[in-house]
Amino acid sequence: MYRTEKDLVGEKQIEENAYYGIHSLRAAENFPITGHKLPAEMIESLAWIKKACANANYEAGTISKELDQAMEKACDEIISGKYHDQFIVDPIQGGAGTSTNMNANEVIANRAIELLGGKKGDYKMVHPNDHVNFGQSTNDVYPTSVKMTLYVIMNGLLEAMTGLIHALDEKAKDFDHIIKMGRTQMQDAVPIRLGQEFAAYASVMRREKRRLEQARNELLWLNLGGTAVGTGVNADPIYMEHVVRILASMTGIPFRQSHDLVDATQNTDCYVTLSSALKGCGASLSKICNDLRLMSSGPRDGLGEITLPARQNGSSIMPGKVNPVIPEVVNQIAFRLIGFDTTVTLAAEGGQLELNAFEPVIFDSLYQGIMQLKNGIRTLTKHCISGIKANPEVCSEEVERSIGIVTALCPEIGYNKACHLAREALRTRQSVREMALQMGLMKPEELDKLLNPAAMAGIQ
């Protein structure tokens, strides 16, 4: 069974039981882009916003109490998880998010109609535009839903980062007594403690977390109430004054209305800031994972300084091979974040005049980036970092045979003599200490003091 709905373009047959309407169906047909549905967090954010708008309009006296209650009840049901299957529009779409906004308007209107005793499609009772969207525009509703959704899902990412930092701190403590060779430009440098390397990983992750927290806070400033271009056309002054406060009170999120609604409607710089922070975090994580793969290379013919947890067979042809699959997947997430950041940057730059039409692809890129980064960090923490084992004997042997420790002799014998000593030790395959004694450069007790790996690694 079907019902007939009309719009500016013409008529369409809508399934009788559908809560969406003609605008949603046209959009679903026009934008078969990703094959994905709108994320649940976005659907719930839209419902919160529409509930706050209905309440603000009631406070302003522009809708009746009966209408307000019906729309708020419909929104509550959506927030609880109902009717999500009725949001049928692809996240990537033309029209600056109009299709997503109208999908929400139609679902809420049709459910409110039912609550008032009517039949779906009887928009004389509750109209998607005239009632659900009263005092609003896609241009302030959609950006508000984007910011709210991203703010909410950032909580999970920040929690995952806290867990990763804790795991890295624990490894830094566990490995603090293990001395190994430090390397610069992939060449032997001077001794360092394995714990110092892991402490450095924790430090950079703390900085990345602070940057993400700062970027998330920029999402709290909303243009809700500005309607089409930020001037508040068609919105009651009382509604404009209170709608953001109501939304903040309902959700417990400290949203604030932007001081300049025109600016907040046309500019998307807060998304660029967030995207950059996500990319930076991904780059730092990827560098850490590169290190883990190098330090665990082997198990016999690589560095072999650490052993990563074995998660699965590494080859369909080479028995016994185990690959660093967890760091590798995090590397790939970082590559995607770099691509997402390029998309967000181009989309932000592509806005014209009073509106940026490309917020759908900005949202989709940021949403995917945040969720994939969160999942990747959780996987890295649980399946890799927490189970890393050090190989102290391997680390000690590397230090003993390294040429890099000759650096400690420079203050006593000078750079040129140290260079000659290093070259001869490398040529003859002798240790630095043995060659220094053979060349008569220093006494044994002096060499013991200067070539103490622990002292070079900062252990008193």
DRENZARO-320972 format. One line per 10 residues: number of its first residue (from 1); their letters; for each residue y, x, z of N, C-alpha, C. Coordinates in steps of 0.05 Angstrom, whole numbers, always signed. Atoms other than C-alpha are relative to their C-alpha. Example, Ala and Ser with C-alpha at 12.3 -4.5 7.8 and 13.67 -1.06 7.14 Angstrom:
2
1 = AS = -24 +18 +0 -90 +246 +156 +24 +18 +0  -24 -16 -1 -21 +273 +143 +22 -15 +14
This chain:
460
1 = MYRTEKDLVG = -24 +17 +0 +0 +0 +0 +25 +18 +0  -25 -16 +2 +70 +24 -16 +24 -18 +5  -26 +14 -2 +142 +6 -2 +18 +14 -21  -19 -11 +19 +199 +17 -51 +26 +8 +14  -26 -9 -11 +259 +59 -32 +17 +9 -24  -20 -7 +21 +322 +73 -73 +18 +21 +11  -21 -19 -6 +371 +130 -75 +18 +3 -24  -19 -4 +22 +425 +157 -121 -14 +4 -27  +14 -7 +24 +373 +181 -171 -16 -23 -12  +16 +23 +9 +331 +118 -174 -18 -11 +22
11 = EKQIEENAYY = +19 +11 -19 +270 +87 -141 -25 +17 +1  +26 -13 -2 +205 +115 -114 -18 -18 +18  +19 +13 -16 +142 +86 -84 -8 +19 +23  +7 -15 -24 +130 +110 -13 -24 -13 +14  +23 +11 -15 +64 +102 +24 +10 -16 +23  -10 +19 -20 +72 +43 +70 +0 +11 +29  +2 -11 -27 +50 +82 +132 +16 +25 +4  -15 -25 -2 +94 +142 +118 +26 -4 +16  -25 +1 -15 +152 +156 +166 +22 +14 -16  -21 -13 +17 +187 +200 +115 +8 -20 -22
21 = GIHSLRAAEN = -11 +18 +20 +227 +168 +59 +4 +13 -26  -3 -9 +28 +251 +178 -12 +12 +28 -2  -12 -26 +2 +293 +239 +2 -20 +22 +6  +21 -20 -7 +235 +276 +35 -20 +3 -22  +20 -1 +21 +187 +257 -20 +10 +14 -24  -12 -14 +23 +234 +280 -75 +0 +30 +6  -1 -28 -6 +243 +346 -39 -28 +13 +0  +27 -10 +1 +168 +355 -30 -9 +5 -28  +7 -3 +28 +160 +346 -105 +16 +22 -13  -18 -20 +13 +219 +391 -122 -6 +29 +9
31 = FPITGHKLPA = +2 -26 -11 +201 +449 -77 -28 +7 +9  +27 -10 -7 +127 +468 -79 +0 +30 +0  -6 -28 +2 +146 +539 -62 -20 +17 +16  +17 -18 -17 +109 +571 -3 -27 -13 +6  +25 +13 -8 +55 +519 +9 -2 -4 +30  +0 +3 -29 +74 +520 +83 +17 -24 +8  -16 +21 -12 +101 +464 +126 +20 +12 +18  -20 -9 -19 +161 +469 +171 -13 +6 +26  +13 -7 -25 +142 +505 +235 +5 -21 +22  -3 +20 -22 +131 +461 +297 +25 +5 +16
41 = EMIESLAWIK = -24 -6 -16 +187 +497 +334 +25 -10 -14  -23 +10 +15 +236 +478 +279 +1 -30 +1  +1 +30 -2 +213 +405 +279 +10 -9 +27  -8 +8 -27 +222 +401 +354 +30 +6 +4  -28 -6 -3 +290 +435 +350 +17 -22 -14  -14 +22 +14 +313 +382 +299 +0 -25 +17  +2 +24 -16 +289 +327 +345 +19 +3 +25  -18 -4 -22 +327 +357 +404 +29 -4 -9  -27 +2 +10 +390 +361 +362 +7 -29 -5  -5 +28 +6 +384 +290 +337 +2 -17 +25
51 = KACANANYEA = -2 +14 -26 +372 +266 +408 +27 +4 +13  -26 -7 -12 +434 +302 +433 +23 -14 -15  -21 +13 +16 +475 +274 +375 +1 -30 +5  +0 +28 -6 +452 +203 +389 +13 -6 +27  -11 +3 -27 +470 +211 +462 +30 +4 +0  -29 -5 +2 +538 +240 +445 +15 -22 -14  -13 +23 +14 +553 +184 +396 +1 -25 +18  +0 +23 -19 +534 +133 +449 +23 +4 +20  -22 -5 -18 +582 +167 +498 +27 -5 -13  -25 +5 +15 +635 +163 +444 +5 -29 -7
61 = GTISKELDQA = -3 +29 +7 +622 +89 +434 -4 -6 -29  +3 +4 +29 +603 +97 +361 -27 -12 -7  +25 +14 +4 +532 +70 +368 -7 -16 +25  +7 +17 -22 +501 +17 +412 -21 +14 +18  +20 -10 -18 +458 +31 +473 -28 -4 -10  +26 +6 +11 +399 -2 +440 -8 +20 -22  +5 -19 +22 +404 +42 +379 -4 +29 +11  +3 -26 -12 +414 +104 +421 -27 +3 +13  +26 -2 -14 +352 +90 +463 -23 +2 -20  +21 +0 +20 +309 +76 +402 -2 +28 -13
71 = MEKACDEIIS = +0 -26 +14 +330 +141 +367 -9 +22 +20  +8 -20 -19 +323 +182 +431 -30 -1 +6  +29 +3 -4 +253 +154 +443 -15 +12 -23  +14 -11 +23 +233 +172 +372 +1 +31 +1  -3 -29 -2 +260 +242 +383 -19 +12 +21  +17 -9 -21 +222 +249 +448 -29 +1 -9  +28 +0 +10 +157 +231 +413 -4 +24 -19  +2 -24 +18 +170 +285 +360 -1 +25 +17  -1 -24 -17 +186 +336 +414 -27 +3 +14  +26 -1 -13 +119 +318 +447 -22 +8 -19
81 = GKYHDQFIVD = +20 -8 +20 +83 +336 +382 -9 -21 -19  +8 +22 +18 +77 +269 +347 +16 +2 -26  -13 +4 +26 +93 +257 +273 +7 +26 -14  -7 -25 +13 +97 +331 +255 -11 +0 -29  +11 +0 +27 +53 +316 +195 +18 -15 -20  -19 +15 +16 +110 +272 +169 +23 +18 -10  -20 -19 +10 +154 +333 +158 -13 +15 -23  +15 -9 +24 +132 +348 +87 +15 +19 -18  -17 -17 +18 +188 +391 +59 -6 +29 +5  +5 -29 -1 +175 +464 +43 +23 +14 +14
91 = PIQGGAGTST = -23 -14 -12 +216 +513 +85 +20 +12 -19  -18 -12 +20 +244 +546 +22 +8 -23 -19  -10 +23 +15 +288 +496 -14 +28 +5 -9  -28 +1 +7 +353 +487 -51 +14 -20 +17  -15 +20 -14 +409 +448 -20 +8 +7 +28  -11 -10 -26 +425 +490 +42 -14 -14 +24  +14 +13 -22 +373 +453 +84 +3 -30 +1  -4 +29 +0 +394 +382 +65 -27 -15 +1  +25 +14 +1 +322 +363 +50 -14 +0 +28  +12 -1 -27 +298 +386 +119 +15 -19 +19
101 = NMNANEVIAN = -16 +19 -17 +355 +348 +153 -7 -29 -6  +6 +28 +7 +340 +285 +114 -29 -7 +7  +27 +6 -9 +266 +291 +129 +0 -8 +29  -3 +7 -28 +284 +290 +203 +13 -27 +3  -15 +25 -2 +333 +233 +193 -19 -24 -7  +17 +22 +8 +281 +190 +157 -23 -5 +19  +22 +4 -19 +224 +202 +205 +11 -13 +26  -11 +12 -24 +268 +187 +265 +9 -29 -4  -9 +27 +6 +298 +126 +232 -23 -20 -2  +23 +18 +3 +231 +96 +213 -15 -4 +26
111 = RAIELLGGKK = +13 +4 -26 +201 +108 +282 +18 -17 +18  -18 +17 -16 +263 +78 +315 -1 -29 -9  +3 +28 +11 +256 +17 +269 -24 -13 +12  +25 +11 -12 +185 +8 +294 +4 -7 +29  -4 +4 -28 +207 +15 +366 +17 -25 +5  -17 +23 -3 +258 -40 +354 -13 -25 -11  +15 +24 +9 +205 -86 +325 +0 -4 -30  -2 +3 +29 +219 -75 +251 -22 +15 -15  +19 -14 +17 +180 -46 +192 +13 +24 -13  -11 -25 +12 +188 +23 +163 +14 -7 -27
121 = GDYKMVHPND = -15 +4 +25 +239 +25 +107 +21 -21 +3  -21 +20 -5 +282 -31 +137 +25 +14 +11  -22 -17 -9 +343 +14 +140 +25 -15 +8  -22 +16 -11 +389 -44 +157 +0 +2 +31  +2 -2 -29 +363 -36 +228 +8 +28 +10  -7 -28 -6 +366 +40 +232 +1 +16 -26  -3 -14 +25 +393 +80 +174 -1 +30 +4  +2 -29 -3 +376 +154 +164 +27 +14 +0  -27 -12 +2 +448 +171 +144 +20 -13 +19  -21 +14 -15 +491 +118 +177 -4 +0 +30
131 = HVNFGQSTND = +5 +1 -29 +457 +121 +245 -11 +27 +10  +12 -24 -11 +411 +181 +255 +19 +24 -5  -17 -22 +8 +459 +228 +219 +30 -5 +5  -28 +8 -5 +523 +195 +245 +15 +23 +13  -16 -21 -11 +578 +245 +258 -10 +28 -5  +13 -26 +5 +536 +301 +229 +1 +6 -30  +4 -9 +27 +525 +341 +166 -24 +19 +1  +20 -21 +2 +467 +384 +143 +12 +27 +8  -13 -26 -3 +518 +440 +147 +5 +8 +28  +0 -8 -28 +521 +437 +222 -26 -5 +14
141 = VYPTSVKMTL = +26 +6 -12 +453 +407 +239 -20 +22 -7  +20 -19 +8 +411 +455 +199 +5 +28 +12  -4 -26 -14 +444 +520 +224 -6 -1 +30  +6 +3 -29 +439 +493 +295 -30 +1 +4  +29 +0 -4 +364 +481 +286 -11 +27 -6  +9 -27 +5 +355 +550 +256 +5 +18 +25  -6 -17 -23 +390 +583 +315 -17 -7 +24  +16 +9 -23 +353 +541 +366 -29 +9 -3  +28 -8 +4 +285 +555 +335 -3 +30 +4  +2 -29 -2 +297 +630 +329 +4 +9 +29
151 = YVIMNGLLEA = -5 -7 -28 +324 +633 +400 -26 -5 +17  +24 +7 -15 +262 +598 +427 -23 +19 -5  +24 -17 +6 +210 +640 +390 +5 +29 +7  -6 -27 -8 +247 +704 +409 -11 +5 +28  +11 -3 -27 +222 +692 +480 -28 +13 -1  +26 -11 +2 +151 +707 +459 +0 +29 -9  -3 -27 +9 +172 +770 +422 +8 +19 +23  -10 -17 -22 +210 +797 +482 -21 +3 +22  +22 -3 -19 +152 +782 +528 -21 +20 -10  +20 -19 +11 +105 +820 +481 +11 +28 +3
161 = MTGLIHALDE = -12 -27 -3 +153 +879 +482 -1 +10 +28  +2 -8 -28 +154 +879 +558 -28 +10 +6  +28 -8 -4 +78 +883 +557 -6 +27 -12  +4 -26 +14 +79 +941 +507 +13 +22 +16  -15 -21 -15 +131 +980 +547 -16 +7 +26  +15 -4 -24 +89 +971 +610 -25 +17 -6  +24 -15 +8 +26 +996 +574 +7 +29 -7  -8 -27 +7 +63 +1057 +547 +8 +16 +25  -7 -14 -25 +91 +1073 +616 -25 +8 +15  +25 -7 -14 +21 +1071 +645 -14 +24 -13
171 = KAKDFDHIIK = +12 -23 +14 -5 +1119 +592 +16 +25 +5  -17 -23 -5 +55 +1164 +604 -8 +12 +27  +8 -10 -26 +34 +1169 +677 -28 +13 -1  +28 -10 +2 -40 +1178 +661 -2 +27 -13  +2 -24 +16 -27 +1234 +611 +21 +21 +7  -22 -18 -6 +30 +1269 +646 -8 +29 +6  +9 -27 -7 -12 +1329 +667 -13 +14 -24  +13 -11 +24 -41 +1341 +597 +20 +14 -18  -18 -16 +16 -7 +1397 +559 -12 +3 -28  +8 -2 +28 -11 +1398 +483 +22 +14 -16
181 = MGRTQMQDAV = -20 -11 +17 +26 +1429 +425 +19 -21 -10  -19 +17 +14 +90 +1395 +404 +3 +10 -29  -3 -7 +28 +103 +1394 +330 +26 -11 -12  -23 +9 +15 +165 +1390 +287 -5 +6 -29  +5 -1 +29 +161 +1377 +213 -29 +7 -6  +29 -2 +3 +85 +1376 +221 -9 +29 +5  +8 -27 -6 +85 +1449 +243 +1 +5 +30  +1 -6 -29 +69 +1479 +311 +28 +7 +10  -26 -6 -12 +130 +1481 +356 -4 +13 +27  +4 -10 -27 +126 +1489 +431 -15 -20 +16
191 = PIRLGQEFAA = +17 +19 -15 +82 +1458 +485 +17 -23 +11  -12 +25 -11 +97 +1388 +510 -23 -15 +14  +21 +16 -13 +61 +1341 +557 -5 -25 -16  +7 +25 +14 +23 +1284 +525 +14 -23 +13  -14 +21 -14 +54 +1240 +578 +29 -2 -8  -28 +0 +9 +124 +1260 +554 +2 -15 -27  -1 +15 +25 +107 +1234 +485 -2 -30 +4  +3 +29 -5 +84 +1167 +511 +24 -11 +15  -25 +9 -13 +145 +1163 +557 +22 -4 -20  -21 +3 +21 +189 +1173 +496 -5 -25 -16
201 = YASVMRREKR = +6 +25 +14 +153 +1116 +461 +10 -24 +17  -9 +22 -17 +168 +1071 +521 +30 -1 +0  -29 +0 +0 +241 +1093 +520 +11 -13 -25  -11 +11 +25 +253 +1075 +447 -6 -30 -1  +6 +28 +0 +219 +1008 +457 +19 -15 +19  -20 +13 -18 +266 +993 +516 +26 -4 -15  -25 +3 +15 +325 +1006 +470 -3 -22 -21  +4 +20 +20 +296 +963 +415 +0 -28 +13  +0 +26 -13 +285 +907 +465 +28 -9 +7  -28 +6 -7 +358 +911 +489 +15 -9 -25
211 = RLEQARNELL = -14 +8 +24 +382 +907 +417 -8 -28 -9  +9 +26 +7 +339 +846 +404 +11 -21 +19  -12 +18 -19 +365 +813 +467 +29 -6 -6  -28 +3 +7 +436 +825 +446 +3 -17 -26  -1 +16 +25 +422 +797 +376 -7 -29 +6  +8 +27 -7 +388 +736 +406 +23 -15 +13  -22 +14 -13 +449 +720 +448 +21 -10 -19  -19 +10 +20 +491 +713 +385 -8 -27 -11  +9 +25 +10 +448 +654 +367 +9 -24 +17  -8 +22 -18 +476 +614 +425 +26 -14 -9
221 = WLNLGGTAVG = -25 +12 +10 +542 +599 +388 -5 -18 -23  +7 +20 +20 +536 +535 +348 +24 -12 -14  -21 +14 +14 +577 +500 +295 -4 -30 +1  +5 +28 -2 +549 +432 +315 +25 -15 +8  -25 +14 -4 +606 +382 +312 +20 +5 -22  -18 -8 +22 +639 +416 +253 -5 -15 -25  +9 +15 +24 +603 +372 +202 +1 +17 -25  +4 -12 +27 +612 +391 +129 +10 +28 -3  -11 -27 +5 +658 +451 +129 +12 +12 +26  -11 -10 -26 +676 +460 +203 +25 -14 +9
231 = TGVNADPIYM = -25 +14 -8 +735 +412 +205 -6 -25 +17  +8 +23 -16 +695 +357 +240 +5 -27 -14  -4 +25 +14 +706 +305 +186 -22 -20 +6  +18 +22 -6 +673 +237 +203 -12 +1 +28  +10 -2 -27 +658 +260 +274 +21 -9 +20  -19 +9 -21 +690 +225 +334 +7 +23 +18  -9 -22 -17 +732 +272 +377 -16 +3 +26  +16 -1 -25 +693 +253 +440 -28 +11 -6  +26 -10 +8 +628 +266 +404 +2 +31 -4  -4 -29 +5 +654 +334 +380 +2 +16 +25
241 = EHVVRILASM = -5 -14 -24 +675 +353 +449 -25 +4 +17  +23 +0 -19 +609 +337 +484 -27 +6 -12  +26 -1 +11 +552 +344 +434 -15 +27 +7  +13 -25 -6 +538 +418 +446 -7 +2 +30  +5 +0 -28 +544 +410 +521 -25 -17 +6  +23 +17 -4 +493 +353 +518 -26 +14 -9  +24 -14 +10 +445 +394 +476 -8 +22 +19  +6 -21 -19 +450 +452 +525 -12 -11 +25  +10 +13 -25 +438 +406 +584 -29 -10 -5  +26 +11 +5 +378 +373 +551 -21 +22 -3
251 = TGIPFRQSHD = +20 -21 +6 +344 +438 +529 -2 +22 +21  -1 -22 -19 +364 +485 +585 +8 +26 -13  -9 -25 +14 +389 +535 +534 +30 +0 +0  -29 -1 -4 +461 +558 +546 +16 +1 -26  -15 +2 +25 +488 +537 +478 +30 -4 +6  -29 +3 -1 +563 +541 +467 +11 -7 -28  -12 +7 +26 +606 +511 +412 +18 +23 -8  -17 -22 +10 +638 +565 +369 +29 -8 +2  -29 +4 -2 +713 +573 +378 +11 -7 -28  -9 +4 +28 +722 +573 +302 -23 -12 -16
261 = LVDATQNTDC = +22 +13 +13 +677 +521 +271 -1 +5 -30  -1 -7 +29 +699 +538 +200 -14 +26 -4  +13 -26 +1 +678 +610 +211 -30 -3 +5  +28 +2 -7 +613 +589 +243 -16 -15 -21  +13 +15 +21 +597 +543 +184 -5 +17 -25  +2 -15 +25 +609 +592 +128 -12 +28 +3  +9 -28 -3 +587 +659 +158 -27 +1 +14  +27 -2 -10 +516 +681 +173 -5 +28 +11  +3 -28 -9 +529 +750 +203 -19 +3 +24  +17 -2 -23 +490 +734 +267 -29 +3 -9
271 = YVTLSSALKG = +28 -3 +10 +426 +729 +225 -4 +29 -11  +2 -28 +9 +441 +797 +193 -4 +19 +24  +3 -16 -24 +448 +826 +262 -28 -1 +11  +27 +3 -10 +382 +797 +285 -20 +13 -18  +19 -12 +20 +346 +818 +221 +0 +30 +2  -2 -29 -2 +372 +889 +229 -14 +9 +25  +13 -8 -25 +347 +891 +301 -30 -2 -3  +29 +3 +5 +278 +866 +279 -10 +23 -17  +7 -23 +17 +276 +919 +224 -1 +26 +16  -1 -24 -16 +297 +973 +273 -24 +2 +19
281 = CGASLSKICN = +23 +1 -18 +243 +952 +322 -26 +7 -16  +24 -5 +17 +191 +952 +266 -1 +29 -8  +0 -28 +8 +213 +1021 +243 -9 +19 +23  +8 -16 -23 +206 +1050 +313 -29 -3 +6  +29 +5 -5 +138 +1018 +323 -17 +14 -21  +15 -13 +21 +115 +1044 +256 -1 +30 +4  +0 -28 -5 +135 +1114 +274 -20 +7 +22  +20 -4 -22 +95 +1109 +339 -28 -2 -11  +27 +3 +11 +35 +1084 +300 -7 +23 -18  +5 -24 +16 +42 +1142 +251 -10 +22 +18
291 = DLRLMSSGPR = +8 -21 -19 +38 +1189 +311 -28 -5 +11  +27 +6 -10 -23 +1153 +339 -21 +7 -20  +20 -6 +21 -59 +1159 +273 -3 +30 -3  +2 -29 +3 -42 +1233 +268 -14 +13 +24  +12 -13 -24 -60 +1251 +340 -29 -7 +4  +28 +8 -3 -126 +1213 +335 -16 +8 -25  +14 -6 +24 -144 +1241 +267 -24 +18 +6  +25 -15 -4 -214 +1270 +261 -24 -16 -6  -2 -10 -28 -255 +1262 +301 -4 +30 +4  +5 -28 -4 -274 +1334 +288 +19 +18 -17
301 = DGLGEITLPA = -16 -17 +19 -232 +1359 +229 +29 -8 -1  -28 +6 -1 -165 +1330 +249 +11 +10 +26  -12 -9 -25 -120 +1337 +310 -18 -7 +24  +19 +8 -21 -166 +1297 +356 +11 +2 +28  -12 -3 -27 -117 +1300 +415 -4 -25 +17  +6 +25 -14 -129 +1227 +432 -22 -15 -15  +20 +17 +13 -183 +1176 +417 +9 -29 +3  -7 +28 +0 -164 +1105 +398 -24 -17 +4  +23 +17 -3 -208 +1047 +417 -12 -7 -27  +14 +8 +24 -261 +1033 +365 -1 -30 -2
311 = RQNGSSIMPG = -2 +29 +3 -249 +963 +339 -20 -12 -20  +18 +10 +20 -294 +958 +278 -10 +23 -17  +9 -20 +19 -334 +996 +226 +22 +7 -19  -22 -8 +16 -288 +1037 +184 -6 +3 -30  +6 -4 +28 -325 +1042 +118 -25 -15 -8  +24 +13 +11 -374 +1005 +74 -20 +20 -11  +18 -20 +13 -403 +1071 +49 -5 +24 +19  +3 -23 -18 -392 +1124 +104 -8 -8 +28  +10 +9 -27 -434 +1111 +166 +15 +15 +22  -12 -13 -24 -402 +1125 +233 +30 +3 -1
321 = KVNPVIPEVV = -29 -3 +2 -331 +1124 +207 +15 -23 +14  -16 +20 -14 -280 +1088 +251 +29 +5 -7  -28 -4 +9 -209 +1077 +224 +20 -11 +21  -21 +10 -19 -144 +1067 +263 +13 -26 -10  -8 +25 +14 -139 +995 +239 +23 -14 +15  -22 +14 -14 -92 +970 +294 +27 +13 -6  -26 -12 +9 -36 +1021 +281 +6 -6 -29  -5 +5 +28 -46 +1009 +207 +11 -28 -5  -10 +27 +4 -34 +934 +213 +29 -1 +9  -28 +0 -10 +30 +948 +253 +18 +14 -21
331 = NQIAFRLIGF = -15 -13 +22 +53 +996 +198 +7 -21 -21  -5 +20 +21 +45 +939 +148 +19 -22 +8  -20 +19 -10 +84 +891 +192 +28 +12 -3  -27 -13 +2 +141 +941 +193 +9 +0 -29  -8 +0 +28 +140 +945 +117 +10 -28 -8  -9 +27 +6 +146 +869 +114 +28 -5 +12  -26 +4 -13 +204 +870 +163 +23 +12 -16  -20 -12 +17 +241 +917 +118 +6 -18 -24  -4 +19 +23 +230 +869 +60 +15 -25 +9  -14 +24 -10 +252 +809 +102 +29 +6 +4
341 = DTTVTLAAEG = -28 -7 -5 +315 +846 +122 +16 +2 -25  -14 -1 +26 +333 +859 +50 +6 -29 -10  -4 +28 +8 +323 +784 +36 +23 -12 +16  -21 +12 -17 +367 +764 +95 +27 +11 -7  -26 -13 +7 +421 +814 +76 +11 -12 -26  -9 +10 +26 +424 +790 +4 +8 -30 +2  -6 +28 -3 +423 +717 +25 +26 -4 +15  -25 +2 -15 +479 +727 +75 +24 +7 -18  -22 -8 +18 +521 +763 +23 +5 -21 -22  -2 +19 +23 +507 +708 -28 +14 -26 +6
351 = GQLELNAFEP = -15 +24 -6 +545 +654 +9 +26 -1 -15  -26 +3 +13 +606 +625 -24 +18 -20 +15  -20 +18 -11 +669 +595 +5 -8 -12 +27  +3 +12 -26 +656 +545 +61 -29 -3 +10  +28 +4 -8 +580 +547 +63 -18 +21 -13  +21 -17 +12 +520 +592 +53 -24 -18 -6  +22 +18 +9 +468 +554 +12 -27 +11 +4  +26 -14 +0 +413 +604 +26 -11 +3 +28  +11 -1 -27 +400 +592 +100 -30 -6 +1  +30 +5 -1 +329 +565 +85 -16 +26 -3
361 = VIFDSLYQGI = +16 -25 +4 +305 +633 +60 +7 +20 +23  -7 -16 -23 +343 +667 +117 -18 -8 +23  +16 +10 -22 +307 +623 +167 -29 +8 -4  +28 -5 +5 +239 +632 +135 -6 +30 +4  +4 -29 -3 +246 +708 +133 +1 +8 +29  -2 -7 -28 +269 +713 +205 -23 -12 +16  +22 +13 -14 +217 +664 +230 -26 +16 -4  +25 -15 +5 +160 +701 +196 +2 +28 +13  -3 -26 -11 +188 +768 +218 -4 +1 +30  +3 +2 -29 +193 +748 +291 -29 -5 +8
371 = MQLKNGIRTL = +27 +7 -7 +124 +717 +293 -19 +22 -6  +18 -22 +7 +90 +774 +257 +4 +24 +18  -5 -22 -17 +124 +826 +299 -11 -5 +28  +12 +8 -26 +105 +789 +363 -30 +4 +0  +29 -1 +1 +33 +783 +342 -10 +29 -3  +8 -28 +4 +30 +856 +319 +3 +16 +26  -4 -14 -25 +58 +881 +385 -22 -7 +20  +22 +8 -18 +8 +840 +425 -26 +13 -8  +25 -12 +10 -49 +866 +382 +0 +30 +7  -2 -29 -6 -24 +938 +389 -4 +6 +29
381 = TKHCISGIKA = +2 -4 -29 -18 +932 +464 -29 -4 +10  +26 +7 -11 -85 +898 +477 -22 +16 -13  +22 -12 +14 -129 +931 +425 +3 +29 -6  -4 -28 +5 -100 +1000 +421 +11 +15 +24  -13 -16 -21 -50 +1027 +472 -15 +0 +26  +13 +1 -27 -86 +1002 +534 -26 +15 +1  +26 -14 +0 -151 +1035 +512 +0 +28 -10  -1 -28 +10 -126 +1103 +488 -11 +19 +21  +10 -21 -17 -163 +1162 +517 +11 +27 -10  -9 -26 +7 -137 +1233 +519 -24 +19 -2
391 = NPEVCSEEVE = +20 -22 +3 -178 +1295 +499 +12 +26 +10  -14 -23 -12 -151 +1348 +547 -10 +27 -10  +11 -26 +9 -198 +1403 +523 +11 +8 -27  -11 -5 +26 -175 +1396 +452 +29 +8 +2  -29 -6 -3 -102 +1396 +473 +4 +28 +10  -3 -27 -12 -112 +1459 +515 -7 +21 -20  +8 -20 +20 -148 +1496 +460 +22 +4 -21  -22 -2 +20 -91 +1480 +411 +22 +17 +10  -22 -15 -12 -40 +1509 +459 -7 +30 +0  +8 -28 -3 -80 +1572 +470 +1 +15 -27
401 = RSIGIVTALC = +1 -14 +26 -87 +1588 +396 +25 -3 -17  -24 +6 +16 -19 +1565 +374 +18 +25 -2  -21 -20 +5 +33 +1612 +345 +27 -9 +12  -26 +11 -8 +89 +1566 +368 +10 +10 +27  -8 -9 -26 +88 +1593 +439 +15 +26 +0  -16 -25 +2 +119 +1658 +414 +30 -6 +6  -28 +7 -4 +185 +1620 +421 +9 +9 +28  -7 -7 -27 +183 +1634 +496 +7 +29 +4  -5 -29 -2 +187 +1709 +483 +27 +8 -12  -25 -7 +14 +251 +1706 +442 +22 +11 +19
411 = PEIGYNKACH = -21 -10 -18 +299 +1716 +502 -5 +29 +9  +6 -27 -10 +262 +1780 +521 -2 +20 -22  +5 -20 +21 +243 +1813 +455 +18 -5 -25  -17 +6 +23 +292 +1780 +406 -14 -15 -22  +11 +18 +21 +283 +1734 +347 -16 +15 -21  +13 -14 +22 +264 +1787 +295 -27 +11 +9  +26 -10 -9 +210 +1820 +337 -20 -23 +4  +18 +23 -4 +183 +1751 +355 -11 -10 -26  +10 +9 +27 +179 +1733 +281 -22 +19 -10  +21 -19 +8 +140 +1797 +267 -26 -4 +15
421 = LAREALRTRQ = +23 +6 -17 +94 +1783 +326 -15 -25 -10  +12 +25 +8 +81 +1712 +302 -15 +4 -27  +13 -5 +26 +66 +1736 +231 -26 +16 +3  +24 -17 -3 +17 +1789 +254 -22 -15 +15  +20 +15 -14 -18 +1742 +302 -13 -20 -19  +11 +18 +20 -27 +1692 +246 -18 +14 -20  +15 -15 +19 -51 +1745 +198 -27 +10 +11  +24 -11 -12 -102 +1775 +246 -17 -20 +15  +14 +22 -14 -122 +1708 +277 -3 +7 +30  +0 -5 -28 -107 +1736 +346 +20 -18 +14
431 = SVREMALQMG = -20 +16 -15 -70 +1699 +401 +26 +16 +2  -26 -13 -3 +3 +1713 +412 -1 +20 +23  +2 -18 -22 -13 +1744 +479 -14 +26 -7  +16 -24 +8 -66 +1791 +450 +17 +18 -19  -16 -16 +19 -20 +1813 +394 +24 +13 +13  -23 -12 -15 +39 +1824 +441 -9 +24 +15  +11 -23 -15 -4 +1870 +484 -7 +22 -19  +8 -20 +20 -31 +1906 +423 +24 +15 -11  -24 -12 +10 +39 +1918 +398 +17 +13 +21  -14 -12 -23 +61 +1941 +467 +28 -11 +5
441 = LMKPEELDKL = -27 +12 -3 +119 +1893 +469 +6 -7 +29  -4 +8 -27 +109 +1870 +541 -24 +6 +17  +23 -4 -19 +66 +1880 +603 -15 -26 +4  +16 +24 -4 +9 +1832 +619 +12 -20 +19  -10 +19 -19 +42 +1802 +680 +26 -13 -10  -24 +12 +12 +107 +1790 +641 -9 -22 -20  +10 +19 +20 +68 +1755 +586 -12 -25 +14  +11 +23 -15 +30 +1712 +637 +22 -19 +10  -22 +17 -10 +96 +1688 +665 +14 -15 -22  -16 +12 +22 +131 +1675 +599 -17 -20 -17
451 = LNPAAMAGIQ = +17 +17 +17 +71 +1645 +562 -15 -20 +16  +12 +21 -16 +55 +1595 +616 +6 -27 -13  -5 +25 +14 +45 +1530 +578 +11 -22 +18  -10 +20 -18 +58 +1488 +639 +30 +2 +4  -29 -5 -3 +126 +1520 +650 +15 -8 -25  -13 +7 +25 +143 +1511 +577 +2 -30 -4  +1 +29 +2 +125 +1437 +583 +15 -13 +23  -17 +12 -21 +171 +1428 +643 -14 -5 +26  +14 +3 -25 +119 +1431 +698 +7 +23 +18  -8 -21 -18 +146 +1470 +757 -24 +10 +17
